[in-house]
Amino acid sequence: MNRDRTAEALKKVGSRFKLCVLLQKRVIELVHGAPRLVDCDARNHIDAALEEILADKITLIEDDTIPEAIDDLSALEAIDIMESEETGSVRL
């Protein structure tokens, strides 16, 4: 990975954390067979994802519904607890 290209992507995305999350999500998609969105000579998925960010082909969508997702998760955890009490098993 080229430091200058990484710094440029960092400016586009806004923070190192956001860049890492975006790269991780896209690399997972590429590993599972998603086609590259840019024509590049990148030898690995991380470099290909970085080039896609620089070409504005992918962005990180910030979702304001995170509290709702947490509430949904709490409901799912409550269901798991009830199910585990019924079966006597523990689910993590």
PDB file of N, CA, C and O in Angstrom:
ATOM      1  N   MET A   1       0.834  -1.172   0.000  1.00  0.00           N
ATOM      2  CA  MET A   1       0.000   0.000   0.000  1.00  0.00           C
ATOM      3  C   MET A   1       0.886   1.245   0.000  1.00  0.00           C
ATOM      4  O   MET A   1       1.831   1.337   0.784  1.00  0.00           O
ATOM      5  N   ASN A   2       0.594   2.165  -0.844  1.00  0.00           N
ATOM      6  CA  ASN A   2       1.334   3.402  -0.986  1.00  0.00           C
ATOM      7  C   ASN A   2       0.888   4.400   0.091  1.00  0.00           C
ATOM      8  O   ASN A   2      -0.310   4.631   0.255  1.00  0.00           O
ATOM      9  N   ARG A   3       1.822   4.984   0.816  1.00  0.00           N
ATOM     10  CA  ARG A   3       1.481   5.925   1.896  1.00  0.00           C
ATOM     11  C   ARG A   3       0.733   7.146   1.378  1.00  0.00           C
ATOM     12  O   ARG A   3      -0.198   7.622   2.028  1.00  0.00           O
ATOM     13  N   ASP A   4       1.124   7.652   0.225  1.00  0.00           N
ATOM     14  CA  ASP A   4       0.461   8.832  -0.327  1.00  0.00           C
ATOM     15  C   ASP A   4      -0.992   8.520  -0.680  1.00  0.00           C
ATOM     16  O   ASP A   4      -1.888   9.325  -0.426  1.00  0.00           O
ATOM     17  N   ARG A   5      -1.215   7.346  -1.266  1.00  0.00           N
ATOM     18  CA  ARG A   5      -2.582   6.935  -1.636  1.00  0.00           C
ATOM     19  C   ARG A   5      -3.425   6.723  -0.385  1.00  0.00           C
ATOM     20  O   ARG A   5      -4.604   7.076  -0.357  1.00  0.00           O
ATOM     21  N   THR A   6      -2.820   6.147   0.645  1.00  0.00           N
ATOM     22  CA  THR A   6      -3.533   5.916   1.901  1.00  0.00           C
ATOM     23  C   THR A   6      -3.899   7.251   2.558  1.00  0.00           C
ATOM     24  O   THR A   6      -5.010   7.410   3.066  1.00  0.00           O
ATOM     25  N   ALA A   7      -2.971   8.203   2.548  1.00  0.00           N
ATOM     26  CA  ALA A   7      -3.238   9.523   3.121  1.00  0.00           C
ATOM     27  C   ALA A   7      -4.362  10.222   2.358  1.00  0.00           C
ATOM     28  O   ALA A   7      -5.204  10.892   2.956  1.00  0.00           O
ATOM     29  N   GLU A   8      -4.369  10.064   1.055  1.00  0.00           N
ATOM     30  CA  GLU A   8      -5.421  10.657   0.228  1.00  0.00           C
ATOM     31  C   GLU A   8      -6.779  10.029   0.561  1.00  0.00           C
ATOM     32  O   GLU A   8      -7.782  10.737   0.662  1.00  0.00           O
ATOM     33  N   ALA A   9      -6.812   8.717   0.730  1.00  0.00           N
ATOM     34  CA  ALA A   9      -8.055   8.025   1.095  1.00  0.00           C
ATOM     35  C   ALA A   9      -8.510   8.440   2.483  1.00  0.00           C
ATOM     36  O   ALA A   9      -9.708   8.579   2.731  1.00  0.00           O
ATOM     37  N   LEU A  10      -7.570   8.635   3.378  1.00  0.00           N
ATOM     38  CA  LEU A  10      -7.884   9.071   4.738  1.00  0.00           C
ATOM     39  C   LEU A  10      -8.570  10.437   4.719  1.00  0.00           C
ATOM     40  O   LEU A  10      -9.516  10.669   5.471  1.00  0.00           O
ATOM     41  N   LYS A  11      -8.101  11.324   3.876  1.00  0.00           N
ATOM     42  CA  LYS A  11      -8.736  12.643   3.744  1.00  0.00           C
ATOM     43  C   LYS A  11     -10.154  12.517   3.204  1.00  0.00           C
ATOM     44  O   LYS A  11     -11.049  13.243   3.636  1.00  0.00           O
ATOM     45  N   LYS A  12     -10.363  11.609   2.271  1.00  0.00           N
ATOM     46  CA  LYS A  12     -11.698  11.406   1.693  1.00  0.00           C
ATOM     47  C   LYS A  12     -12.685  10.870   2.715  1.00  0.00           C
ATOM     48  O   LYS A  12     -13.831  11.313   2.780  1.00  0.00           O
ATOM     49  N   VAL A  13     -12.230   9.910   3.515  1.00  0.00           N
ATOM     50  CA  VAL A  13     -13.123   9.211   4.432  1.00  0.00           C
ATOM     51  C   VAL A  13     -13.311   9.996   5.723  1.00  0.00           C
ATOM     52  O   VAL A  13     -14.417  10.030   6.263  1.00  0.00           O
ATOM     53  N   GLY A  14     -12.258  10.628   6.227  1.00  0.00           N
ATOM     54  CA  GLY A  14     -12.403  11.471   7.395  1.00  0.00           C
ATOM     55  C   GLY A  14     -11.666  11.019   8.639  1.00  0.00           C
ATOM     56  O   GLY A  14     -11.226  11.861   9.422  1.00  0.00           O
ATOM     57  N   SER A  15     -11.517   9.729   8.850  1.00  0.00           N
ATOM     58  CA  SER A  15     -10.778   9.264  10.030  1.00  0.00           C
ATOM     59  C   SER A  15     -10.186   7.887   9.746  1.00  0.00           C
ATOM     60  O   SER A  15     -10.635   7.173   8.849  1.00  0.00           O
ATOM     61  N   ARG A  16      -9.179   7.535  10.521  1.00  0.00           N
ATOM     62  CA  ARG A  16      -8.533   6.232  10.344  1.00  0.00           C
ATOM     63  C   ARG A  16      -9.514   5.098  10.636  1.00  0.00           C
ATOM     64  O   ARG A  16      -9.525   4.080   9.943  1.00  0.00           O
ATOM     65  N   PHE A  17     -10.334   5.285  11.665  1.00  0.00           N
ATOM     66  CA  PHE A  17     -11.308   4.254  12.015  1.00  0.00           C
ATOM     67  C   PHE A  17     -12.270   4.002  10.858  1.00  0.00           C
ATOM     68  O   PHE A  17     -12.515   2.854  10.488  1.00  0.00           O
ATOM     69  N   LYS A  18     -12.817   5.079  10.287  1.00  0.00           N
ATOM     70  CA  LYS A  18     -13.747   4.938   9.168  1.00  0.00           C
ATOM     71  C   LYS A  18     -13.069   4.279   7.969  1.00  0.00           C
ATOM     72  O   LYS A  18     -13.670   3.447   7.289  1.00  0.00           O
ATOM     73  N   LEU A  19     -11.819   4.653   7.713  1.00  0.00           N
ATOM     74  CA  LEU A  19     -11.086   4.050   6.608  1.00  0.00           C
ATOM     75  C   LEU A  19     -10.899   2.552   6.842  1.00  0.00           C
ATOM     76  O   LEU A  19     -11.089   1.751   5.927  1.00  0.00           O
ATOM     77  N   CYS A  20     -10.533   2.180   8.050  1.00  0.00           N
ATOM     78  CA  CYS A  20     -10.346   0.755   8.374  1.00  0.00           C
ATOM     79  C   CYS A  20     -11.638  -0.021   8.225  1.00  0.00           C
ATOM     80  O   CYS A  20     -11.643  -1.127   7.684  1.00  0.00           O
ATOM     81  N   VAL A  21     -12.738   0.553   8.701  1.00  0.00           N
ATOM     82  CA  VAL A  21     -14.036  -0.128   8.599  1.00  0.00           C
ATOM     83  C   VAL A  21     -14.426  -0.295   7.135  1.00  0.00           C
ATOM     84  O   VAL A  21     -14.851  -1.375   6.723  1.00  0.00           O
ATOM     85  N   LEU A  22     -14.286   0.753   6.362  1.00  0.00           N
ATOM     86  CA  LEU A  22     -14.649   0.693   4.946  1.00  0.00           C
ATOM     87  C   LEU A  22     -13.786  -0.320   4.205  1.00  0.00           C
ATOM     88  O   LEU A  22     -14.300  -1.115   3.418  1.00  0.00           O
ATOM     89  N   LEU A  23     -12.486  -0.298   4.448  1.00  0.00           N
ATOM     90  CA  LEU A  23     -11.596  -1.272   3.806  1.00  0.00           C
ATOM     91  C   LEU A  23     -11.961  -2.694   4.210  1.00  0.00           C
ATOM     92  O   LEU A  23     -12.002  -3.592   3.369  1.00  0.00           O
ATOM     93  N   GLN A  24     -12.225  -2.900   5.501  1.00  0.00           N
ATOM     94  CA  GLN A  24     -12.561  -4.240   5.969  1.00  0.00           C
ATOM     95  C   GLN A  24     -13.825  -4.764   5.297  1.00  0.00           C
ATOM     96  O   GLN A  24     -13.852  -5.893   4.807  1.00  0.00           O
ATOM     97  N   LYS A  25     -14.863  -3.948   5.276  1.00  0.00           N
ATOM     98  CA  LYS A  25     -16.127  -4.381   4.679  1.00  0.00           C
ATOM     99  C   LYS A  25     -15.951  -4.705   3.188  1.00  0.00           C
ATOM    100  O   LYS A  25     -16.478  -5.702   2.696  1.00  0.00           O
ATOM    101  N   ARG A  26     -15.215  -3.861   2.489  1.00  0.00           N
ATOM    102  CA  ARG A  26     -15.048  -4.074   1.048  1.00  0.00           C
ATOM    103  C   ARG A  26     -14.146  -5.269   0.759  1.00  0.00           C
ATOM    104  O   ARG A  26     -14.412  -6.024  -0.177  1.00  0.00           O
ATOM    105  N   VAL A  27     -13.094  -5.455   1.536  1.00  0.00           N
ATOM    106  CA  VAL A  27     -12.207  -6.603   1.329  1.00  0.00           C
ATOM    107  C   VAL A  27     -12.978  -7.904   1.544  1.00  0.00           C
ATOM    108  O   VAL A  27     -12.779  -8.866   0.803  1.00  0.00           O
ATOM    109  N   ILE A  28     -13.847  -7.944   2.539  1.00  0.00           N
ATOM    110  CA  ILE A  28     -14.660  -9.143   2.761  1.00  0.00           C
ATOM    111  C   ILE A  28     -15.523  -9.429   1.546  1.00  0.00           C
ATOM    112  O   ILE A  28     -15.653 -10.581   1.134  1.00  0.00           O
ATOM    113  N   GLU A  29     -16.119  -8.385   0.966  1.00  0.00           N
ATOM    114  CA  GLU A  29     -16.922  -8.575  -0.241  1.00  0.00           C
ATOM    115  C   GLU A  29     -16.065  -9.103  -1.391  1.00  0.00           C
ATOM    116  O   GLU A  29     -16.480 -10.012  -2.111  1.00  0.00           O
ATOM    117  N   LEU A  30     -14.875  -8.535  -1.560  1.00  0.00           N
ATOM    118  CA  LEU A  30     -13.985  -8.971  -2.638  1.00  0.00           C
ATOM    119  C   LEU A  30     -13.535 -10.418  -2.440  1.00  0.00           C
ATOM    120  O   LEU A  30     -13.460 -11.185  -3.401  1.00  0.00           O
ATOM    121  N   VAL A  31     -13.239 -10.786  -1.203  1.00  0.00           N
ATOM    122  CA  VAL A  31     -12.825 -12.161  -0.910  1.00  0.00           C
ATOM    123  C   VAL A  31     -13.935 -13.144  -1.270  1.00  0.00           C
ATOM    124  O   VAL A  31     -13.669 -14.259  -1.716  1.00  0.00           O
ATOM    125  N   HIS A  32     -15.180 -12.718  -1.072  1.00  0.00           N
ATOM    126  CA  HIS A  32     -16.316 -13.594  -1.367  1.00  0.00           C
ATOM    127  C   HIS A  32     -16.758 -13.529  -2.823  1.00  0.00           C
ATOM    128  O   HIS A  32     -17.810 -14.058  -3.179  1.00  0.00           O
ATOM    129  N   GLY A  33     -15.955 -12.879  -3.665  1.00  0.00           N
ATOM    130  CA  GLY A  33     -16.208 -12.934  -5.096  1.00  0.00           C
ATOM    131  C   GLY A  33     -16.836 -11.714  -5.733  1.00  0.00           C
ATOM    132  O   GLY A  33     -17.161 -11.757  -6.920  1.00  0.00           O
ATOM    133  N   ALA A  34     -17.021 -10.642  -5.009  1.00  0.00           N
ATOM    134  CA  ALA A  34     -17.584  -9.427  -5.607  1.00  0.00           C
ATOM    135  C   ALA A  34     -16.617  -8.890  -6.660  1.00  0.00           C
ATOM    136  O   ALA A  34     -15.401  -8.940  -6.470  1.00  0.00           O
ATOM    137  N   PRO A  35     -17.150  -8.380  -7.763  1.00  0.00           N
ATOM    138  CA  PRO A  35     -16.264  -7.839  -8.797  1.00  0.00           C
ATOM    139  C   PRO A  35     -15.655  -6.511  -8.379  1.00  0.00           C
ATOM    140  O   PRO A  35     -16.265  -5.749  -7.628  1.00  0.00           O
ATOM    141  N   ARG A  36     -14.467  -6.241  -8.861  1.00  0.00           N
ATOM    142  CA  ARG A  36     -13.831  -4.951  -8.594  1.00  0.00           C
ATOM    143  C   ARG A  36     -14.583  -3.862  -9.343  1.00  0.00           C
ATOM    144  O   ARG A  36     -15.054  -4.068 -10.462  1.00  0.00           O
ATOM    145  N   LEU A  37     -14.687  -2.705  -8.708  1.00  0.00           N
ATOM    146  CA  LEU A  37     -15.421  -1.585  -9.297  1.00  0.00           C
ATOM    147  C   LEU A  37     -14.533  -0.653 -10.100  1.00  0.00           C
ATOM    148  O   LEU A  37     -15.024   0.251 -10.776  1.00  0.00           O
ATOM    149  N   VAL A  38     -13.230  -0.867 -10.029  1.00  0.00           N
ATOM    150  CA  VAL A  38     -12.277  -0.072 -10.808  1.00  0.00           C
ATOM    151  C   VAL A  38     -11.314  -1.024 -11.500  1.00  0.00           C
ATOM    152  O   VAL A  38     -11.039  -2.124 -11.020  1.00  0.00           O
ATOM    153  N   ASP A  39     -10.813  -0.573 -12.637  1.00  0.00           N
ATOM    154  CA  ASP A  39      -9.814  -1.354 -13.361  1.00  0.00           C
ATOM    155  C   ASP A  39      -8.448  -0.917 -12.849  1.00  0.00           C
ATOM    156  O   ASP A  39      -7.991   0.191 -13.130  1.00  0.00           O
ATOM    157  N   CYS A  40      -7.802  -1.802 -12.093  1.00  0.00           N
ATOM    158  CA  CYS A  40      -6.497  -1.458 -11.528  1.00  0.00           C
ATOM    159  C   CYS A  40      -5.602  -2.698 -11.518  1.00  0.00           C
ATOM    160  O   CYS A  40      -6.068  -3.829 -11.660  1.00  0.00           O
ATOM    161  N   ASP A  41      -4.317  -2.451 -11.346  1.00  0.00           N
ATOM    162  CA  ASP A  41      -3.346  -3.548 -11.326  1.00  0.00           C
ATOM    163  C   ASP A  41      -3.037  -4.013  -9.908  1.00  0.00           C
ATOM    164  O   ASP A  41      -1.995  -4.623  -9.669  1.00  0.00           O
ATOM    165  N   ALA A  42      -3.929  -3.733  -8.970  1.00  0.00           N
ATOM    166  CA  ALA A  42      -3.703  -4.116  -7.576  1.00  0.00           C
ATOM    167  C   ALA A  42      -3.584  -5.633  -7.467  1.00  0.00           C
ATOM    168  O   ALA A  42      -4.377  -6.378  -8.042  1.00  0.00           O
ATOM    169  N   ARG A  43      -2.578  -6.069  -6.718  1.00  0.00           N
ATOM    170  CA  ARG A  43      -2.338  -7.503  -6.569  1.00  0.00           C
ATOM    171  C   ARG A  43      -3.115  -8.104  -5.411  1.00  0.00           C
ATOM    172  O   ARG A  43      -3.262  -9.324  -5.329  1.00  0.00           O
ATOM    173  N   ASN A  44      -3.614  -7.263  -4.516  1.00  0.00           N
ATOM    174  CA  ASN A  44      -4.367  -7.801  -3.386  1.00  0.00           C
ATOM    175  C   ASN A  44      -5.667  -7.021  -3.202  1.00  0.00           C
ATOM    176  O   ASN A  44      -5.849  -5.945  -3.771  1.00  0.00           O
ATOM    177  N   HIS A  45      -6.553  -7.579  -2.409  1.00  0.00           N
ATOM    178  CA  HIS A  45      -7.872  -6.987  -2.222  1.00  0.00           C
ATOM    179  C   HIS A  45      -7.824  -5.652  -1.478  1.00  0.00           C
ATOM    180  O   HIS A  45      -8.653  -4.778  -1.734  1.00  0.00           O
ATOM    181  N   ILE A  46      -6.889  -5.485  -0.581  1.00  0.00           N
ATOM    182  CA  ILE A  46      -6.802  -4.234   0.169  1.00  0.00           C
ATOM    183  C   ILE A  46      -6.460  -3.082  -0.778  1.00  0.00           C
ATOM    184  O   ILE A  46      -7.078  -2.019  -0.714  1.00  0.00           O
ATOM    185  N   ASP A  47      -5.492  -3.291  -1.643  1.00  0.00           N
ATOM    186  CA  ASP A  47      -5.124  -2.242  -2.600  1.00  0.00           C
ATOM    187  C   ASP A  47      -6.267  -1.958  -3.570  1.00  0.00           C
ATOM    188  O   ASP A  47      -6.494  -0.805  -3.938  1.00  0.00           O
ATOM    189  N   ALA A  48      -6.984  -2.995  -3.985  1.00  0.00           N
ATOM    190  CA  ALA A  48      -8.128  -2.803  -4.883  1.00  0.00           C
ATOM    191  C   ALA A  48      -9.210  -1.977  -4.186  1.00  0.00           C
ATOM    192  O   ALA A  48      -9.776  -1.065  -4.788  1.00  0.00           O
ATOM    193  N   ALA A  49      -9.500  -2.290  -2.921  1.00  0.00           N
ATOM    194  CA  ALA A  49     -10.498  -1.538  -2.158  1.00  0.00           C
ATOM    195  C   ALA A  49     -10.055  -0.088  -1.979  1.00  0.00           C
ATOM    196  O   ALA A  49     -10.872   0.829  -2.067  1.00  0.00           O
ATOM    197  N   LEU A  50      -8.779   0.118  -1.731  1.00  0.00           N
ATOM    198  CA  LEU A  50      -8.243   1.475  -1.592  1.00  0.00           C
ATOM    199  C   LEU A  50      -8.440   2.265  -2.885  1.00  0.00           C
ATOM    200  O   LEU A  50      -8.835   3.430  -2.846  1.00  0.00           O
ATOM    201  N   GLU A  51      -8.169   1.646  -4.012  1.00  0.00           N
ATOM    202  CA  GLU A  51      -8.368   2.309  -5.309  1.00  0.00           C
ATOM    203  C   GLU A  51      -9.845   2.632  -5.535  1.00  0.00           C
ATOM    204  O   GLU A  51     -10.169   3.665  -6.122  1.00  0.00           O
ATOM    205  N   GLU A  52     -10.737   1.761  -5.077  1.00  0.00           N
ATOM    206  CA  GLU A  52     -12.178   2.021  -5.210  1.00  0.00           C
ATOM    207  C   GLU A  52     -12.586   3.230  -4.367  1.00  0.00           C
ATOM    208  O   GLU A  52     -13.423   4.026  -4.791  1.00  0.00           O
ATOM    209  N   ILE A  53     -12.006   3.367  -3.191  1.00  0.00           N
ATOM    210  CA  ILE A  53     -12.286   4.533  -2.341  1.00  0.00           C
ATOM    211  C   ILE A  53     -11.805   5.801  -3.029  1.00  0.00           C
ATOM    212  O   ILE A  53     -12.524   6.800  -3.069  1.00  0.00           O
ATOM    213  N   LEU A  54     -10.597   5.766  -3.566  1.00  0.00           N
ATOM    214  CA  LEU A  54     -10.027   6.943  -4.224  1.00  0.00           C
ATOM    215  C   LEU A  54     -10.803   7.335  -5.473  1.00  0.00           C
ATOM    216  O   LEU A  54     -10.830   8.506  -5.851  1.00  0.00           O
ATOM    217  N   ALA A  55     -11.437   6.353  -6.114  1.00  0.00           N
ATOM    218  CA  ALA A  55     -12.228   6.629  -7.310  1.00  0.00           C
ATOM    219  C   ALA A  55     -13.682   6.981  -6.966  1.00  0.00           C
ATOM    220  O   ALA A  55     -14.523   7.112  -7.856  1.00  0.00           O
ATOM    221  N   ASP A  56     -13.965   7.129  -5.676  1.00  0.00           N
ATOM    222  CA  ASP A  56     -15.326   7.435  -5.194  1.00  0.00           C
ATOM    223  C   ASP A  56     -16.356   6.390  -5.618  1.00  0.00           C
ATOM    224  O   ASP A  56     -17.522   6.714  -5.840  1.00  0.00           O
ATOM    225  N   LYS A  57     -15.921   5.146  -5.730  1.00  0.00           N
ATOM    226  CA  LYS A  57     -16.832   4.060  -6.077  1.00  0.00           C
ATOM    227  C   LYS A  57     -17.503   3.467  -4.841  1.00  0.00           C
ATOM    228  O   LYS A  57     -18.593   2.904  -4.933  1.00  0.00           O
ATOM    229  N   ILE A  58     -16.851   3.593  -3.688  1.00  0.00           N
ATOM    230  CA  ILE A  58     -17.443   3.115  -2.441  1.00  0.00           C
ATOM    231  C   ILE A  58     -17.282   4.182  -1.366  1.00  0.00           C
ATOM    232  O   ILE A  58     -16.292   4.913  -1.339  1.00  0.00           O
ATOM    233  N   THR A  59     -18.263   4.257  -0.491  1.00  0.00           N
ATOM    234  CA  THR A  59     -18.218   5.178   0.638  1.00  0.00           C
ATOM    235  C   THR A  59     -18.814   4.486   1.854  1.00  0.00           C
ATOM    236  O   THR A  59     -19.513   3.479   1.735  1.00  0.00           O
ATOM    237  N   LEU A  60     -18.533   5.030   2.997  1.00  0.00           N
ATOM    238  CA  LEU A  60     -19.095   4.506   4.237  1.00  0.00           C
ATOM    239  C   LEU A  60     -20.356   5.286   4.536  1.00  0.00           C
ATOM    240  O   LEU A  60     -20.318   6.510   4.663  1.00  0.00           O
ATOM    241  N   ILE A  61     -21.472   4.590   4.650  1.00  0.00           N
ATOM    242  CA  ILE A  61     -22.743   5.235   4.956  1.00  0.00           C
ATOM    243  C   ILE A  61     -22.911   5.247   6.465  1.00  0.00           C
ATOM    244  O   ILE A  61     -22.896   4.201   7.114  1.00  0.00           O
ATOM    245  N   GLU A  62     -23.070   6.437   7.013  1.00  0.00           N
ATOM    246  CA  GLU A  62     -23.288   6.553   8.448  1.00  0.00           C
ATOM    247  C   GLU A  62     -24.786   6.515   8.695  1.00  0.00           C
ATOM    248  O   GLU A  62     -25.548   7.293   8.121  1.00  0.00           O
ATOM    249  N   ASP A  63     -25.192   5.597   9.559  1.00  0.00           N
ATOM    250  CA  ASP A  63     -26.604   5.352   9.802  1.00  0.00           C
ATOM    251  C   ASP A  63     -26.990   5.896  11.170  1.00  0.00           C
ATOM    252  O   ASP A  63     -26.346   5.586  12.171  1.00  0.00           O
ATOM    253  N   ASP A  64     -28.036   6.703  11.210  1.00  0.00           N
ATOM    254  CA  ASP A  64     -28.502   7.273  12.472  1.00  0.00           C
ATOM    255  C   ASP A  64     -29.433   6.333  13.230  1.00  0.00           C
ATOM    256  O   ASP A  64     -29.958   6.707  14.279  1.00  0.00           O
ATOM    257  N   THR A  65     -29.647   5.121  12.722  1.00  0.00           N
ATOM    258  CA  THR A  65     -30.573   4.196  13.369  1.00  0.00           C
ATOM    259  C   THR A  65     -29.863   3.231  14.302  1.00  0.00           C
ATOM    260  O   THR A  65     -30.417   2.186  14.643  1.00  0.00           O
ATOM    261  N   ILE A  66     -28.648   3.562  14.722  1.00  0.00           N
ATOM    262  CA  ILE A  66     -27.899   2.671  15.605  1.00  0.00           C
ATOM    263  C   ILE A  66     -28.642   2.421  16.914  1.00  0.00           C
ATOM    264  O   ILE A  66     -28.686   1.270  17.350  1.00  0.00           O
ATOM    265  N   PRO A  67     -29.236   3.437  17.576  1.00  0.00           N
ATOM    266  CA  PRO A  67     -29.974   3.128  18.802  1.00  0.00           C
ATOM    267  C   PRO A  67     -31.100   2.129  18.569  1.00  0.00           C
ATOM    268  O   PRO A  67     -31.355   1.284  19.428  1.00  0.00           O
ATOM    269  N   GLU A  68     -31.784   2.207  17.419  1.00  0.00           N
ATOM    270  CA  GLU A  68     -32.833   1.237  17.112  1.00  0.00           C
ATOM    271  C   GLU A  68     -32.241  -0.152  16.964  1.00  0.00           C
ATOM    272  O   GLU A  68     -32.831  -1.132  17.419  1.00  0.00           O
ATOM    273  N   ALA A  69     -31.089  -0.242  16.336  1.00  0.00           N
ATOM    274  CA  ALA A  69     -30.442  -1.538  16.164  1.00  0.00           C
ATOM    275  C   ALA A  69     -30.051  -2.116  17.517  1.00  0.00           C
ATOM    276  O   ALA A  69     -30.150  -3.325  17.723  1.00  0.00           O
ATOM    277  N   ILE A  70     -29.611  -1.273  18.436  1.00  0.00           N
ATOM    278  CA  ILE A  70     -29.257  -1.744  19.773  1.00  0.00           C
ATOM    279  C   ILE A  70     -30.497  -2.255  20.486  1.00  0.00           C
ATOM    280  O   ILE A  70     -30.440  -3.279  21.167  1.00  0.00           O
ATOM    281  N   ASP A  71     -31.630  -1.549  20.339  1.00  0.00           N
ATOM    282  CA  ASP A  71     -32.877  -2.015  20.945  1.00  0.00           C
ATOM    283  C   ASP A  71     -33.278  -3.365  20.367  1.00  0.00           C
ATOM    284  O   ASP A  71     -33.714  -4.255  21.096  1.00  0.00           O
ATOM    285  N   ASP A  72     -33.127  -3.514  19.040  1.00  0.00           N
ATOM    286  CA  ASP A  72     -33.447  -4.794  18.408  1.00  0.00           C
ATOM    287  C   ASP A  72     -32.538  -5.893  18.931  1.00  0.00           C
ATOM    288  O   ASP A  72     -32.988  -7.015  19.163  1.00  0.00           O
ATOM    289  N   LEU A  73     -31.262  -5.580  19.118  1.00  0.00           N
ATOM    290  CA  LEU A  73     -30.309  -6.549  19.625  1.00  0.00           C
ATOM    291  C   LEU A  73     -30.696  -6.972  21.041  1.00  0.00           C
ATOM    292  O   LEU A  73     -30.624  -8.153  21.380  1.00  0.00           O
ATOM    293  N   SER A  74     -31.104  -6.011  21.863  1.00  0.00           N
ATOM    294  CA  SER A  74     -31.525  -6.337  23.226  1.00  0.00           C
ATOM    295  C   SER A  74     -32.725  -7.271  23.206  1.00  0.00           C
ATOM    296  O   SER A  74     -32.816  -8.191  24.019  1.00  0.00           O
ATOM    297  N   ALA A  75     -33.643  -7.037  22.282  1.00  0.00           N
ATOM    298  CA  ALA A  75     -34.814  -7.908  22.170  1.00  0.00           C
ATOM    299  C   ALA A  75     -34.391  -9.316  21.761  1.00  0.00           C
ATOM    300  O   ALA A  75     -34.917 -10.302  22.277  1.00  0.00           O
ATOM    301  N   LEU A  76     -33.436  -9.408  20.831  1.00  0.00           N
ATOM    302  CA  LEU A  76     -32.953 -10.723  20.404  1.00  0.00           C
ATOM    303  C   LEU A  76     -32.236 -11.433  21.542  1.00  0.00           C
ATOM    304  O   LEU A  76     -32.378 -12.643  21.713  1.00  0.00           O
ATOM    305  N   GLU A  77     -31.462 -10.677  22.323  1.00  0.00           N
ATOM    306  CA  GLU A  77     -30.773 -11.283  23.461  1.00  0.00           C
ATOM    307  C   GLU A  77     -31.787 -11.802  24.476  1.00  0.00           C
ATOM    308  O   GLU A  77     -31.587 -12.866  25.063  1.00  0.00           O
ATOM    309  N   ALA A  78     -32.872 -11.062  24.685  1.00  0.00           N
ATOM    310  CA  ALA A  78     -33.907 -11.504  25.623  1.00  0.00           C
ATOM    311  C   ALA A  78     -34.544 -12.798  25.140  1.00  0.00           C
ATOM    312  O   ALA A  78     -34.822 -13.689  25.943  1.00  0.00           O
ATOM    313  N   ILE A  79     -34.778 -12.911  23.840  1.00  0.00           N
ATOM    314  CA  ILE A  79     -35.336 -14.141  23.285  1.00  0.00           C
ATOM    315  C   ILE A  79     -34.368 -15.297  23.484  1.00  0.00           C
ATOM    316  O   ILE A  79     -34.777 -16.398  23.852  1.00  0.00           O
ATOM    317  N   ASP A  80     -33.075 -15.047  23.241  1.00  0.00           N
ATOM    318  CA  ASP A  80     -32.065 -16.092  23.439  1.00  0.00           C
ATOM    319  C   ASP A  80     -32.022 -16.554  24.890  1.00  0.00           C
ATOM    320  O   ASP A  80     -31.878 -17.745  25.165  1.00  0.00           O
ATOM    321  N   ILE A  81     -32.147 -15.601  25.821  1.00  0.00           N
ATOM    322  CA  ILE A  81     -32.125 -15.966  27.237  1.00  0.00           C
ATOM    323  C   ILE A  81     -33.330 -16.834  27.572  1.00  0.00           C
ATOM    324  O   ILE A  81     -33.200 -17.838  28.273  1.00  0.00           O
ATOM    325  N   MET A  82     -34.502 -16.452  27.073  1.00  0.00           N
ATOM    326  CA  MET A  82     -35.703 -17.247  27.335  1.00  0.00           C
ATOM    327  C   MET A  82     -35.564 -18.645  26.747  1.00  0.00           C
ATOM    328  O   MET A  82     -35.919 -19.634  27.389  1.00  0.00           O
ATOM    329  N   GLU A  83     -35.037 -18.724  25.507  1.00  0.00           N
ATOM    330  CA  GLU A  83     -34.855 -20.025  24.872  1.00  0.00           C
ATOM    331  C   GLU A  83     -33.850 -20.877  25.639  1.00  0.00           C
ATOM    332  O   GLU A  83     -34.053 -22.082  25.790  1.00  0.00           O
ATOM    333  N   SER A  84     -32.779 -20.276  26.122  1.00  0.00           N
ATOM    334  CA  SER A  84     -31.770 -21.029  26.835  1.00  0.00           C
ATOM    335  C   SER A  84     -32.305 -21.515  28.186  1.00  0.00           C
ATOM    336  O   SER A  84     -31.938 -22.596  28.646  1.00  0.00           O
ATOM    337  N   GLU A  85     -33.172 -20.718  28.822  1.00  0.00           N
ATOM    338  CA  GLU A  85     -33.781 -21.160  30.079  1.00  0.00           C
ATOM    339  C   GLU A  85     -34.697 -22.349  29.851  1.00  0.00           C
ATOM    340  O   GLU A  85     -34.781 -23.248  30.688  1.00  0.00           O
ATOM    341  N   GLU A  86     -35.391 -22.352  28.703  1.00  0.00           N
ATOM    342  CA  GLU A  86     -36.305 -23.444  28.382  1.00  0.00           C
ATOM    343  C   GLU A  86     -35.529 -24.724  28.073  1.00  0.00           C
ATOM    344  O   GLU A  86     -35.947 -25.812  28.470  1.00  0.00           O
ATOM    345  N   THR A  87     -34.417 -24.602  27.377  1.00  0.00           N
ATOM    346  CA  THR A  87     -33.667 -25.791  26.948  1.00  0.00           C
ATOM    347  C   THR A  87     -32.547 -26.163  27.908  1.00  0.00           C
ATOM    348  O   THR A  87     -32.009 -27.268  27.840  1.00  0.00           O
ATOM    349  N   GLY A  88     -32.195 -25.242  28.804  1.00  0.00           N
ATOM    350  CA  GLY A  88     -31.105 -25.502  29.733  1.00  0.00           C
ATOM    351  C   GLY A  88     -29.727 -25.304  29.120  1.00  0.00           C
ATOM    352  O   GLY A  88     -28.721 -25.692  29.715  1.00  0.00           O
ATOM    353  N   SER A  89     -29.671 -24.701  27.930  1.00  0.00           N
ATOM    354  CA  SER A  89     -28.377 -24.465  27.279  1.00  0.00           C
ATOM    355  C   SER A  89     -28.027 -22.990  27.352  1.00  0.00           C
ATOM    356  O   SER A  89     -28.884 -22.150  27.628  1.00  0.00           O
ATOM    357  N   VAL A  90     -26.789 -22.687  27.108  1.00  0.00           N
ATOM    358  CA  VAL A  90     -26.317 -21.304  27.135  1.00  0.00           C
ATOM    359  C   VAL A  90     -25.885 -20.926  25.729  1.00  0.00           C
ATOM    360  O   VAL A  90     -25.122 -21.650  25.090  1.00  0.00           O
ATOM    361  N   ARG A  91     -26.373 -19.792  25.251  1.00  0.00           N
ATOM    362  CA  ARG A  91     -25.999 -19.296  23.926  1.00  0.00           C
ATOM    363  C   ARG A  91     -25.284 -17.978  24.100  1.00  0.00           C
ATOM    364  O   ARG A  91     -25.791 -17.065  24.752  1.00  0.00           O
ATOM    365  N   LEU A  92     -24.112 -17.880  23.520  1.00  0.00           N
ATOM    366  CA  LEU A  92     -23.345 -16.629  23.604  1.00  0.00           C
ATOM    367  C   LEU A  92     -23.363 -15.901  22.293  1.00  0.00           C
ATOM    368  O   LEU A  92     -22.770 -14.828  22.175  1.00  0.00           O
TER     369      LEU A  92
END
